[in-house]
Amino acid sequence: MRASSGFTADEASARRANGYRAYPSGALARVRLIQGGLAIGFTLAELATFLGLRDSGTAPCRRVRAAAGERLAEVESRIDELCRFRDDLRRTLGDWDERLGSAGDGRPVRLLESLDVAGNRRARRAAVGSTRFTRAPGAKKGLKVIAVPEKFADPNGSGIKTTVNKGMNNFEIVVPK
């Protein structure tokens, strides 16, 4: 029977008289292979599958290539999102610089109000982007809470609480009464 390391249980647990473990000659190469796989984004579960196939005599090369292609697509998608966010942030900073430049010293220019979610496409996109918010303290894992200021609350005073699903992220939007 083989352990998850790819070596038999007896091989992996063999100890010398001094108490040190003795590993087969291929153990270091296997560890380096796993480290390389982790470095390019494979999970331990994926690597275990690939190595299990390989150990059983099946060539996992096409599966490895397909998984690496999926990682690349994920990375490119994240890069695209970050580039859009960077561009939006640059535009926001430019707008803020103009506001600050035209205002007198100490005069408020309401920079944060310019991020109004209801009237601003950029802010709406940011409100549902997974890279913009972190989990609120005490919130359930996988559920991100966005608290909307009272001035945006519904005029009837009933308040709103809704959950929005976006990909693997769930956002709970809370508008106070």
C-alpha positions in Angstrom: 0.0 0.0 0.0 1.3 3.5 -0.9 1.1 6.5 1.3 0.1 9.9 -0.1 3.8 10.7 -0.6 4.0 8.0 -3.2 6.2 5.7 -1.1 5.1 2.6 0.7 4.2 3.1 4.4 7.2 1.0 5.4 9.5 3.1 3.2 8.2 6.4 4.5 8.4 5.4 8.2 11.7 3.5 8.2 13.9 4.8 11.0 17.6 4.4 11.5 19.1 3.3 14.9 19.7 7.0 15.8 15.9 7.7 15.4 16.2 9.6 12.1 13.8 8.7 9.3 15.3 7.1 6.3 13.6 8.0 3.0 14.1 6.4 -0.4 16.5 8.1 -2.9 13.6 9.6 -4.9 12.0 11.3 -2.0 13.8 14.6 -2.4 13.0 14.7 -6.1 9.3 14.1 -5.3 9.2 16.9 -2.7 10.8 19.3 -5.2 8.2 18.2 -7.8 5.4 18.9 -5.4 6.9 22.3 -4.4 7.1 23.2 -8.1 3.5 22.2 -8.6 2.4 24.3 -5.6 4.4 27.2 -6.9 2.4 27.4 -10.1 -0.9 27.1 -8.4 -1.8 23.4 -8.2 -3.5 22.3 -5.0 -2.2 19.4 -3.0 -5.3 17.4 -4.0 -4.6 18.0 -7.7 -1.0 17.0 -7.2 -2.0 13.9 -5.3 -4.3 12.9 -8.2 -1.6 13.6 -10.8 1.0 11.7 -8.9 -1.4 8.8 -8.1 -2.1 8.4 -11.8 1.6 8.5 -12.6 2.4 6.0 -9.8 -0.3 3.7 -11.3 1.4 3.8 -14.7 -1.0 6.3 -16.3 0.5 9.4 -17.9 -1.4 12.4 -16.4 0.3 14.9 -18.8 -2.9 16.1 -20.5 -4.7 16.5 -17.2 -1.8 18.5 -15.8 -1.8 20.7 -18.9 -5.5 21.3 -18.7 -5.3 22.2 -15.1 -2.5 24.6 -15.7 -4.5 26.2 -18.5 -7.4 26.7 -16.1 -5.0 28.4 -13.6 -3.8 30.7 -16.4 -7.3 31.6 -17.3 -8.1 32.4 -13.6 -4.9 34.5 -13.3 -5.7 36.4 -16.5 -9.3 37.1 -15.2 -8.0 38.4 -11.9 -5.4 40.6 -13.7 -8.2 42.0 -16.0 -10.3 42.8 -12.9 -7.4 44.4 -11.1 -6.6 46.5 -14.2 -10.2 47.7 -14.4 -10.0 48.5 -10.7 -6.7 50.3 -11.1 -8.1 52.4 -14.0 -11.2 53.3 -11.9 -9.1 54.2 -9.0 -6.9 56.4 -11.2 -10.0 58.2 -12.5 -11.3 58.6 -9.0 -8.0 60.1 -7.8 -7.9 62.4 -10.8 -11.4 63.6 -10.0 -10.5 64.1 -6.4 -7.3 66.0 -7.3 -9.5 68.4 -9.4 -12.0 68.8 -6.6 -9.2 69.5 -4.1 -7.4 71.9 -6.5 -10.5 74.0 -7.0 -11.5 74.1 -3.3 -10.1 76.5 -0.8 -7.9 75.4 2.1 -9.9 73.5 4.7 -13.1 73.6 2.6 -14.8 70.1 2.4 -15.2 68.7 -1.1 -17.1 65.5 -0.1 -14.7 63.0 -1.7 -16.4 60.0 -0.2 -19.8 61.2 -1.3 -18.5 61.1 -4.9 -18.4 57.3 -4.5 -22.2 57.2 -4.2 -23.2 53.6 -5.2 -26.7 54.5 -6.5 -25.5 57.2 -9.0 -22.0 56.0 -9.9 -21.3 53.1 -12.3 -17.7 52.7 -11.0 -18.9 52.4 -7.4 -21.7 50.0 -8.3 -19.1 47.8 -10.0 -16.9 48.0 -6.9 -19.7 47.2 -4.6 -20.0 43.7 -6.1 -16.4 43.0 -7.0 -14.9 40.3 -4.8 -11.5 42.2 -4.4 -13.0 45.3 -2.9 -14.4 44.0 0.4 -13.3 41.8 3.2 -15.4 39.8 5.6 -16.8 41.9 8.4 -15.8 40.9 11.9 -18.2 38.2 13.2 -19.7 37.6 9.7 -20.0 34.0 8.4 -17.1 32.8 6.2 -18.1 33.2 2.6 -20.6 36.0 3.4 -19.4 39.5 2.9 -21.4 42.3 4.5 -21.9 45.7 2.9 -23.5 48.2 5.3 -25.1 51.1 3.5 -25.2 54.4 5.3 -28.6 55.5 6.7 -29.0 58.4 4.3 -29.5 55.7 1.6 -32.1 53.8 3.6 -35.5 53.3 2.2 -37.8 56.3 2.9 -40.5 54.2 4.5 -38.1 53.2 7.2 -38.6 49.5 6.7 -34.9 48.7 6.0 -33.6 46.2 3.5 -31.5 43.1 3.9 -30.7 41.0 0.9 -28.0 38.5 -0.2 -26.4 38.8 -3.6 -24.6 35.9 -5.2 -21.7 36.7 -7.5 -19.7 33.7 -8.5 -18.2 32.0 -5.4 -18.9 35.1 -3.3 -22.1 36.0 -1.4 -22.7 39.6 -0.3 -25.2 40.6 2.3 -26.4 44.1 1.7 -27.8 45.8 4.8 -29.6 49.1 4.6 -30.6 50.2 8.1 -34.1 51.3 9.1 
